[in-house]
Amino acid sequence: MNTTANLEHTSETEGPLYAAIDLGSNSFHLIIAREVHGQMQVVDRHKEMIRLRAGLDKNGYLTEKAFNKAIECLQRFGQLINQIPTQNVRAVGTNTLRNAKNSREFLLQARQALGHSIQIITGQEEARLIYLGVAHGLPASEEQRLVMDIGGGSTEYIIGSQFTHTHLTSTEMGCVSVTQKHFDKGMITLEKMERAISACRLTLRPHQVKLKRLGWDTAIGASGSIKSIGQILEQNQWSDHGITLPALYKLRDALIETGNADDLDIEGLKDERRPVLAGGLAVLIATFEELDIEQMQVSPNALREGLIFDTLGRLFAKDAREISVAAMQKWMRVDTQQANHVSFTAQALFKQTHNLWQLRDNEYDFKKLLNWAAQLHECGIAISYKRYRHHSAYLIAQAEMAGFNQQEKQILSALVLNHRGKFISKAYDEIDMHRDTLIRLTLLLRLAVRIHRGRDFENLEPTLYIENGNELLLEFDEHWLEQHPMTRLDLETEAKRLEAAGYQLHFK
């Protein structure tokens, strides 16, 4: 059966297809689905064990072998999704790509191989998406849940109810990293296992008090390691209902008795899981012991399902990024009335220029990014007015903002940093694409900020003419500039700033 040809055919009644790609530290996952009556209907799944984390050398670089293996996998993924609209595709990288020193070079080649950009997400964002995916696979309930997900390089813990989380934690331990550190050459002894479990408990301990204080009614595990271990316990009749600590101890003892996962002859253990079984088991036992978990259910959903539902939310419902921006404004006591007026004028200028300047992209919504930059450009004032644009940029770059990936936060940070004063061009250096576009977005934001410096709280839609791409004429209503002499002076200053950036500004 030709999968690609099958995916090309989607009628209006079937609905559009969506794709989510999870570039994990151990395996790469692709899920293709469509929304049917509010539910996600899976059309295709594909997984490959890339073991990206194991491909890091001692200096923190992806080896050539691991690099190429990952790119080849993405080429195959690209074939499966080449008929799906770009806005319906989400691809994210997690722990290993967050930490690899040649991650930027990898992402450039990965984009070409996949046909879509790959966004690096923080541990907190990873946890949020995991919870979203797991929650959508559970029946409606008011119960409080602890969701745990063991990845290759990190383990996430989330507490929430229904579709809302109340706590997110990402820890630096995973099935690959723990296996590499404590089970050299695959050898498993009682001493090695006890040392690995103790190390994992120490990693989790700083979060233990808060997790236990929040509490939960049900514990749920997600992703490969937990699903694999749950399957082993069930098929060997060590546990009747989910995962329990006594059952985990039986698997631990079987591993120690054999001495190596490669030699373990046991029902339910797939060959692809053998290299990381010991590390995943150590993380799971440590969690049960440290958090006093009695029983854990296993979820079929995880990060990639969360990506699908988050994409549907962005397209048809409430965008999590809007909630994050509003929360940041509240947290930093932003003057929202001023922010709204700056945003209004910036959006009016965008509307006039987006066709001529081609301010569009399938992967980034530049209009939304401009709006969010306008909403947050003054958030740093809560720290200090002096150098506040630097404070604003730092807050955006460093804060955990649900829904935003690393690249989006870099773009926002660069826009906000340059919304006034001299252009700091190096702010755009870490952003792989769209440099000219981002400078033009910054220019629109700068003009809006200048126009509203007087905080007179009026919605303005000045006319912006552009010639030859970089010659700007800003036209106001008759006598407006005469009535706003400070704005005239500001625009004269801005004309000099923009000249240094290669643009000519005139106004009347």
C-alpha positions in Angstrom: 0.0 0.0 0.0 1.4 3.4 -1.0 1.1 5.5 2.2 2.0 8.8 0.6 -0.5 8.4 -2.2 -3.1 7.4 0.4 -2.5 10.6 2.5 -2.8 12.8 -0.5 -6.5 12.1 -0.9 -8.5 14.0 1.7 -12.0 15.2 1.0 -13.8 18.0 2.8 -15.8 15.5 4.8 -12.6 13.7 6.0 -11.1 17.0 7.1 -7.4 18.1 6.8 -4.5 16.1 8.0 -2.1 17.2 10.7 1.4 15.9 11.5 3.5 16.0 14.7 7.1 15.0 14.8 9.0 14.4 18.1 12.8 14.3 17.8 13.5 12.7 21.1 16.8 11.8 22.6 16.2 8.0 22.0 13.7 7.8 19.2 12.1 9.9 16.5 8.3 9.7 16.2 5.9 10.8 13.5 2.1 10.8 13.9 -0.4 11.8 11.2 -4.0 12.4 12.2 -7.1 14.3 11.4 -9.7 15.9 13.6 -13.1 14.1 13.5 -16.0 15.5 15.6 -13.6 16.9 18.2 -11.5 13.7 18.4 -8.1 12.9 16.9 -8.2 10.1 14.4 -4.8 8.6 13.7 -4.0 8.0 10.1 -0.4 6.8 10.3 2.4 6.4 12.8 6.1 5.9 12.3 9.0 5.5 14.8 12.7 5.0 14.4 15.2 4.4 17.1 17.8 7.0 16.4 19.5 7.1 19.9 20.5 10.7 19.4 21.7 11.1 23.0 24.1 8.1 22.6 25.5 9.9 19.5 26.9 12.8 21.6 30.7 12.7 21.9 32.6 13.7 25.0 32.7 17.4 23.9 28.9 17.5 23.5 28.8 17.4 19.7 26.6 15.0 17.7 28.9 12.6 15.9 28.9 12.4 12.1 27.2 8.9 12.3 24.4 10.1 14.6 24.0 13.3 12.6 23.6 11.5 9.3 21.4 8.8 10.8 19.0 11.4 12.1 19.0 13.3 8.7 18.2 10.2 6.8 15.3 9.4 9.1 13.9 13.0 8.6 14.1 12.5 4.8 11.8 9.5 5.2 9.5 11.5 7.4 9.5 14.2 4.8 8.1 11.9 2.2 5.2 10.9 4.4 4.1 14.5 5.1 5.0 16.3 1.9 1.3 16.7 1.0 0.3 18.2 4.4 0.0 22.0 4.6 2.9 23.6 6.4 0.7 25.2 9.1 -0.6 21.8 10.0 2.9 20.4 10.7 4.7 20.7 14.0 8.2 19.3 14.6 10.0 19.7 17.8 13.4 18.8 19.3 13.9 18.0 23.0 16.7 17.4 25.5 19.6 16.3 23.2 18.9 19.0 20.6 18.7 21.5 23.4 22.1 20.6 24.6 24.1 19.5 21.5 26.8 22.1 20.6 26.2 21.6 16.9 22.5 21.7 17.2 22.2 24.8 15.0 24.0 23.1 12.1 21.8 20.0 12.5 18.6 22.1 12.4 19.7 23.7 9.1 20.2 20.4 7.4 17.2 18.9 9.2 14.9 21.6 7.7 16.0 20.7 4.2 15.6 16.9 4.8 12.1 17.2 6.4 10.8 20.2 4.4 9.8 21.9 7.6 11.6 23.8 10.3 12.2 22.0 13.7 11.5 24.0 16.8 13.6 23.4 20.0 11.3 23.4 23.0 12.3 23.8 26.7 11.8 21.1 29.3 8.8 23.0 30.7 7.2 23.2 27.2 7.9 19.6 26.6 6.1 18.7 29.9 3.1 20.9 29.0 2.7 19.2 25.6 3.1 15.7 27.2 0.3 16.5 29.7 -1.9 17.8 26.9 -1.5 14.6 24.9 -2.1 12.3 27.9 -5.1 14.3 29.1 -6.8 14.0 25.7 -6.5 10.2 25.9 -8.3 10.0 29.3 -12.0 10.0 30.2 -13.4 13.2 31.6 -12.7 13.4 35.3 -12.2 16.0 38.1 -9.4 13.9 39.6 -5.9 15.3 40.1 -3.3 13.5 38.0 0.5 13.0 38.2 1.8 12.4 34.7 5.4 11.1 34.2 7.3 10.8 31.0 10.8 9.2 30.7 12.6 10.4 27.7 16.1 9.7 26.5 17.8 12.6 28.3 15.1 14.1 30.6 12.1 13.0 32.7 9.1 15.2 33.0 6.6 15.3 35.9 3.3 17.2 35.6 0.4 17.6 38.0 -3.0 18.7 36.6 -6.7 18.1 36.3 -8.6 17.6 33.1 -6.7 19.7 30.4 -5.1 22.2 32.8 -1.8 21.6 34.5 -0.9 23.2 37.8 2.8 22.2 38.0 5.5 21.3 35.5 8.9 19.8 36.3 11.6 18.7 33.9 14.6 16.8 35.3 18.0 16.0 33.7 17.7 12.2 33.7 16.5 9.8 31.1 16.7 6.2 30.0 19.7 6.9 27.7 21.7 9.2 29.9 21.2 7.0 33.0 22.2 3.9 31.1 25.3 5.5 29.7 26.4 6.8 33.1 25.7 3.8 35.3 25.6 0.7 33.2 28.8 0.8 31.2 29.0 -1.7 28.4 25.5 -2.9 29.3 26.7 -4.7 32.5 24.1 -4.7 35.3 24.9 -5.6 38.9 23.1 -5.0 42.2 25.7 -2.3 43.1 25.3 -0.5 39.7 21.5 -0.6 39.9 21.4 0.7 43.5 23.8 3.5 42.6 21.7 4.5 39.5 18.5 4.5 41.6 20.1 6.6 44.3 21.4 9.1 41.7 17.9 9.4 40.2 16.3 9.9 43.6 18.8 12.7 44.3 17.9 14.4 41.0 14.2 14.2 41.8 14.5 15.2 45.5 14.4 19.0 45.0 11.0 18.6 43.4 9.6 15.9 45.7 8.2 18.2 48.4 6.1 20.3 46.0 4.9 17.3 44.0 3.7 15.5 47.1 2.2 18.6 48.6 0.1 19.2 45.5 -0.9 15.5 45.5 -2.7 13.4 43.0 -5.5 10.8 42.8 -4.0 8.9 39.8 -0.4 8.4 38.5 0.0 8.0 34.8 3.1 7.1 32.8 3.8 8.0 29.2 6.3 7.3 26.4 8.5 4.4 25.4 10.3 3.3 28.5 7.2 3.3 30.7 5.1 1.6 28.0 7.7 -1.0 27.5 8.2 -1.8 31.2 4.4 -1.9 31.7 4.1 -4.4 28.9 6.8 -6.6 30.4 5.2 -6.6 33.8 1.8 -7.5 32.3 3.0 -10.3 30.1 5.0 -11.9 32.9 2.0 -11.6 35.2 4.0 -9.6 37.7 1.3 -7.0 37.9 -2.4 -7.2 37.3 -3.3 -3.5 37.1 -0.6 -1.2 35.8 2.8 -0.7 37.3 3.6 -1.4 40.9 6.8 -1.2 42.9 6.9 -4.9 43.8 6.6 -5.7 40.1 9.4 -3.3 39.2 11.6 -5.0 41.8 10.9 -8.4 40.0 12.1 -6.9 36.7 15.1 -5.4 38.5 16.1 -8.7 40.0 15.7 -10.5 36.6 18.0 -8.0 35.0 20.6 -8.3 37.8 20.5 -12.1 37.7 21.1 -12.0 33.9 23.8 -9.3 34.2 23.0 -7.8 30.8 19.8 -6.6 29.1 21.0 -8.1 25.8 20.9 -11.6 27.4 17.6 -11.2 29.2 15.1 -13.7 27.9 11.7 -12.4 29.0 8.2 -11.9 27.6 7.3 -8.5 26.3 10.9 -7.1 25.9 11.5 -5.8 22.4 15.1 -5.8 21.1 14.9 -2.0 20.4 14.4 -1.4 24.2 17.2 -3.5 25.5 20.0 -0.9 25.2 18.1 1.6 27.5 16.0 -0.8 29.7 18.2 -0.5 32.8 18.3 3.3 32.8 14.6 3.6 32.3 13.9 1.1 35.1 16.2 2.9 37.5 14.4 6.2 36.8 11.0 4.5 37.3 12.0 2.7 40.6 13.5 5.9 41.9 10.3 7.8 41.2 8.1 5.2 42.9 10.3 5.2 45.9 10.8 9.0 46.2 7.2 9.9 45.6 5.6 6.9 47.4 3.6 5.9 44.3 1.6 2.7 44.8 0.3 2.2 41.3 0.8 3.8 37.8 -1.4 3.4 34.8 0.2 3.6 31.3 -1.0 6.1 28.7 -1.0 5.4 25.0 -0.5 9.2 24.3 2.5 11.4 24.8 4.3 14.4 23.3 3.3 14.0 19.7 -0.4 13.7 20.5 0.0 16.8 22.6 1.5 18.6 19.6 -1.5 17.7 17.4 -4.0 19.0 20.0 -2.0 22.1 20.6 -1.9 22.8 16.8 -5.7 22.4 16.7 -6.0 24.8 19.6 -3.9 27.4 17.8 -6.0 27.1 14.6 -9.5 26.9 16.1 -9.5 27.8 19.8 -7.4 29.5 22.4 -3.7 29.8 21.6 -1.6 28.9 24.7 0.8 31.7 23.6 -1.9 34.3 24.1 -2.3 33.1 27.7 1.5 33.3 28.3 1.7 36.8 27.0 -1.2 37.9 29.2 0.4 36.2 32.2 3.7 38.0 31.5 1.9 41.3 31.3 0.2 40.7 34.6 3.4 39.4 36.3 5.5 42.4 35.2 2.6 45.0 35.6 2.7 46.1 32.0 0.7 49.2 31.1 -1.7 47.2 28.9 -3.6 50.3 27.6 -0.3 51.7 26.2 0.7 48.2 24.9 -2.7 47.9 23.1 -2.3 51.3 21.4 1.2 50.5 20.3 0.0 47.1 19.0 -2.9 48.7 17.1 -0.6 51.1 15.2 2.0 48.4 14.6 -0.7 46.1 13.1 -2.0 49.0 11.0 1.5 49.5 9.5 1.9 45.8 9.1 -1.3 45.6 7.0 0.0 48.3 4.7 3.4 46.7 4.2 3.1 42.9 4.5 2.5 42.4 0.7 5.2 44.8 -0.5 7.7 43.5 2.0 6.5 39.9 1.8 6.0 39.7 5.6 4.7 36.2 5.5 5.9 32.7 6.1 4.3 29.3 6.5 6.1 28.5 9.7 5.9 31.9 11.6 2.9 34.1 12.0 4.8 37.5 11.8 1.6 39.5 12.5 1.1 37.6 15.8 4.8 38.0 16.7 4.6 41.7 16.1 1.5 42.0 18.3 3.2 40.0 21.1 6.3 42.1 20.9 4.2 45.3 21.2 2.3 43.8 24.2 5.6 42.9 26.0 8.0 45.7 24.9 7.7 47.5 28.2 7.7 44.4 30.6 11.3 45.2 31.7 10.3 48.5 33.2 9.1 46.6 36.3 12.8 45.8 36.9 14.2 49.3 36.1 13.5 52.0 33.5 17.2 52.2 32.9 18.1 49.8 30.1 14.5 48.4 30.3 14.6 47.2 26.7 17.5 44.9 27.7 15.5 43.7 30.7 12.4 43.1 28.5 14.5 41.1 26.0 16.1 39.0 28.8 12.8 38.2 30.5 11.3 37.0 27.2 14.3 34.9 26.3 14.6 33.3 29.7 11.1 32.9 31.0 9.1 29.7 30.7 6.3 30.8 28.3 3.9 28.0 27.5 3.3 27.5 23.8 6.4 29.3 22.7 9.3 27.4 21.2 12.9 28.6 21.5 13.1 30.2 18.1 9.9 32.2 18.7 11.2 33.5 22.0 14.5 34.5 20.2 12.5 36.4 17.6 10.4 38.2 20.3 13.5 39.0 22.3 15.3 40.5 19.3 12.2 42.6 18.4 11.8 43.9 21.9 15.5 44.6 22.4 15.5 46.8 19.3 12.2 48.6 19.7 14.1 51.8 20.5 17.6 53.2 20.7 20.5 52.0 18.5 20.0 48.8 16.5 21.8 45.9 18.1 22.2 43.7 15.0 23.8 40.8 16.8 20.4 40.1 18.4 19.4 38.6 15.0 22.5 36.5 14.6 21.2 33.4 16.5 18.1 33.3 14.4 18.7 31.1 11.4 16.3 32.7 9.0 14.3 35.8 8.1 16.9 38.4 9.2 15.7 41.0 6.7 12.0 40.3 7.6 12.7 40.6 11.3 14.5 43.9 10.8 11.4 45.2 9.0 9.1 43.9 11.7 11.3 45.7 14.2 11.1 48.9 12.1 7.3 48.8 12.3 7.4 48.3 16.1 9.9 51.2 16.5 7.6 53.5 14.5 4.6 52.5 16.6 6.5 53.0 19.8 7.7 56.5 18.7 4.2 57.6 17.7 2.7 56.6 21.1 5.4 57.9 23.3 3.1 60.6 24.6 0.7 57.9 26.0 -2.3 59.9 24.7 -4.2 56.7 24.3 -5.6 57.2 20.8 -5.7 54.6 18.1 -3.7 55.9 15.1 -3.4 54.5 11.6 -0.9 56.7 9.8 -0.3 55.9 6.1 3.0 54.3 5.3 4.4 54.5 1.7 7.3 52.5 0.6 9.5 52.9 -2.4 12.5 50.9 -3.6 12.0 48.6 -0.6 13.8 50.9 1.9 12.5 54.4 1.4 9.6 55.2 3.8 7.2 58.0 3.9 5.0 58.2 7.0 1.9 60.4 6.5 -0.4 61.7 9.4 -3.7 63.6 9.4 -3.4 67.3 8.7 -1.9 69.3 11.7 -1.4 66.1 13.7 2.4 66.5 13.9 2.0 70.2 14.7 -0.1 69.2 17.7 2.5 66.6 18.7 5.9 68.3 18.6 7.5 65.6 20.7 6.6 63.0 18.2 8.0 65.1 15.4 11.3 65.3 17.3 11.3 61.6 18.0 10.7 60.8 14.3 13.6 63.0 13.3 15.8 61.0 15.8 14.3 57.8 14.4 15.2 58.8 10.8 18.9 58.9 11.8 18.6 55.5 13.6 17.0 53.9 10.6 19.6 55.4 8.2 22.2 53.4 10.0 20.2 50.3 9.3 19.9 51.1 5.6 16.4 52.7 5.6 15.3 56.3 4.8 12.4 57.7 6.8 10.4 60.8 5.8 7.2 62.0 7.4 4.6 64.7 7.0 
